[in-house]
Amino acid sequence: MKKAVLVTGGAGYIGSHTTLALAIEGYHVVILDDFSQSQTVDLPWAEVMHGDIADVVLLNIIFKRYEIQAVFHFAAFIEVGESVKRPRSFYDNNVSKTATLLAVMLDHDVRRIIFSSSCAVYGAPQYVPMDEFHPTAPVSPYGRTKLAVEFMLQDYARAYGLGYASLRYFNASGAQWEHGLGEQHTPETHLIPLLLDAITQGREVYIFGDDYATLDGTCVRDYVHVRDLAQAHVLAFKQLLNKSESLVINVGTGVGHSVREVLAVTEHVCRRAAKVQVMPRRLGDAPVLVSNTQRMQEIFCWQPEHSDLMTIVTSAYAWHQQRRQERQALHVTL
Ligand SMILES: NC(=O)c1ccc[n+]([C@@H]2O[C@H](COP(=O)([O-])OP(=O)(O)OC[C@H]3O[C@@H](n4cnc5c(N)ncnc54)[C@H](O)[C@@H]3O)[C@@H](O)[C@H]2O)c1
């Protein structure tokens, strides 16, 4: 049987970049994605299967056809606001379907999983930078679904010998436009793509709250380039292959940038000033979310290489422009 890695949600933003990193390392990559949240993108380095992560028939086919070395589990609903309105579909997609996936994995004796967790499991920060010992008290159903899966993984590790790496991402950002990969969510709620859209189209940019106790009054977040994030997955996988010990680990840079800082860099990159409107604070927005990166550095000797803000925004802008040109060309052809 041919060895492969299975990447659920591999057609999405972070998943697609990770499939590229895995393919570059020489792994045969099988993607399972239902395309509910992603565009059909060209991923010539992977084998793409169209389907749901809880489709047991399809999963059995994949696990019988390949010797799956590990499952990279990205597939989930991710929009925090939506999770408040529709917790049922979030618990179904993010938790129940993960339980089905894990059951089929165990049936086929596949016992390694790299799980996309989130800094949302921590909830309101009690201190920053936040390490992995920070109390977990998620404030949204989305964050709770991530924590629920973490508990599941812990219990399955103890009972069934599952080896897992739970990667708690901070803000994934940036693009690899040279491979046609970038950030696109529906609805888009992430700062950099929102700024790029608004600034290039001459629309207003909204800042939610400028009276926080931060240097310039706006919220501070830890932006990690998706290419660095993808590399962290490769390292977590190698660690699981070598040692069966499970891991819970933050993936951020340890450096925070305020909304105004990101805005200034984006204006610079777009060579255009933004029309800014300051709005009231949003409920639940923490003033500062920054990762403590010590564990990541100690265990993986990992240093982010592409996560300076200028590189992040420049790459995101290049992809944004590339997509715009593609859409224009399509429009002309039609
Ligand atoms: N984007 C971030 O900054 C961030 C931060 C923390 C954690 N995460 C987590 O990382 C993961 C990936 O996030 P992303 O930004 O790439 O999101 P994304 O929406 O771009 O990717 C998710 C992919 O999963 C697929 N999917 C969803 N439900 C599915 C199902 N039942 N069956 C098959 N495919 C399904 C979607 O079609 C999509 O391609 C998610 O689990 C998310 O919670 C993301």
The ligand as an ORCA input file, in Angstrom:
! r2SCAN-3c Opt
* xyz 0 1
  N      -7.499     31.322      9.800
  C      -7.022     31.476     11.038
  O      -6.422     32.513     11.379
  C      -7.208     30.370     12.063
  C      -6.834     30.612     13.390
  C      -6.978     29.587     14.323
  C      -7.449     28.340     13.942
  N      -7.824     28.130     12.638
  C      -8.324     26.795     12.272
  O      -7.589     26.341     11.144
  C      -8.417     25.529     10.312
  C      -8.340     26.028      8.886
  O      -8.734     27.399      8.864
  P      -8.794     28.194      7.469
  O      -8.624     29.624      7.799
  O      -7.905     27.543      6.494
  O     -10.321     27.936      7.082
  P     -10.978     27.626      5.648
  O     -12.441     27.853      5.802
  O     -10.258     28.348      4.572
  O     -10.684     26.065      5.480
  C     -11.511     25.066      6.024
  C     -11.732     24.035      4.929
  O     -12.473     22.943      5.480
  C     -13.485     22.559      4.550
  N     -14.556     21.903      5.331
  C     -15.316     22.456      6.301
  N     -16.157     21.521      6.795
  C     -15.918     20.358      6.111
  C     -16.443     19.053      6.172
  N     -17.421     18.707      7.025
  N     -15.960     18.115      5.331
  C     -14.956     18.417      4.451
  N     -14.410     19.651      4.353
  C     -14.888     20.618      5.185
  C     -13.897     23.854      3.867
  O     -14.494     23.657      2.596
  C     -12.551     24.580      3.756
  O     -11.890     24.257      2.542
  C      -9.799     25.566     10.921
  O      -9.988     24.392     11.671
  C      -9.762     26.793     11.815
  O     -10.642     26.651     12.908
  C      -7.721     29.113     11.705
*
